[in-house]
Amino acid sequence: MNQRMLDQLARQRVTEVRAEASSYRRPAATEREPRESLRERAGWTLIHAGLRLTDTAASRRAGGPRPASQ
């Protein structure tokens, strides 16, 4: 194939792809719902883990079943 024709076909295809891509509506950054930051999510995860640990420790002290001593 002629090099000039190959370049012309490539440019035409790029133009078609760009036109097709611009026809899709993407939500703008302002339209998205705000997300929690990584810091907030990590903080809440630590809080939940701490609550589970304290709940487990409290149930052991409350006189629940204990492992047999050796």
C-alpha positions in Angstrom: 0.0 0.0 0.0 1.2 3.5 -0.7 2.7 5.3 2.3 0.7 8.4 1.7 -2.5 6.5 1.4 -1.8 4.6 4.6 -1.2 7.9 6.5 -4.4 9.3 5.1 -6.4 6.2 6.2 -4.9 6.4 9.7 -5.8 10.1 10.0 -9.3 9.3 8.8 -9.7 6.5 11.3 -8.4 8.7 14.2 -11.0 11.4 13.2 -13.8 8.8 13.2 -12.8 7.4 16.6 -12.6 10.9 18.1 -16.0 11.8 16.7 -17.5 8.7 18.1 -15.9 9.2 21.5 -17.1 12.8 21.7 -20.7 11.6 21.1 -20.8 9.7 24.4 -21.9 11.8 27.3 -19.6 11.4 30.3 -20.6 12.8 33.7 -18.6 15.9 34.7 -16.6 15.8 37.9 -19.1 18.2 39.5 -22.0 15.8 38.8 -20.5 12.9 40.6 -21.3 12.1 44.2 -18.6 13.1 46.5 -16.6 10.1 47.8 -15.0 9.5 51.1 -11.3 10.0 51.1 -9.0 7.1 51.8 -8.2 8.6 55.2 -11.9 8.6 56.1 -12.5 5.0 55.0 -9.4 3.8 56.8 -10.5 5.6 59.9 -13.9 4.1 59.9 -12.4 0.6 59.2 -10.2 1.0 62.3 -13.1 2.1 64.4 -15.2 -0.9 63.3 -12.2 -3.3 63.9 -11.7 -1.8 67.4 -15.4 -2.2 68.2 -15.3 -5.8 67.2 -12.2 -6.4 69.4 -13.8 -4.7 72.4 -17.0 -6.6 71.9 -15.1 -9.9 71.8 -13.0 -9.1 74.9 -16.2 -8.0 76.8 -18.0 -11.2 76.0 -15.1 -13.3 77.3 -15.0 -11.3 80.6 -18.8 -11.7 80.9 -18.5 -15.3 81.9 -19.0 -16.9 78.5 -17.6 -20.4 77.8 -13.9 -20.6 78.4 -11.4 -23.1 77.0 -10.4 -25.9 79.4 -7.2 -25.1 81.4 -4.3 -27.5 81.2 
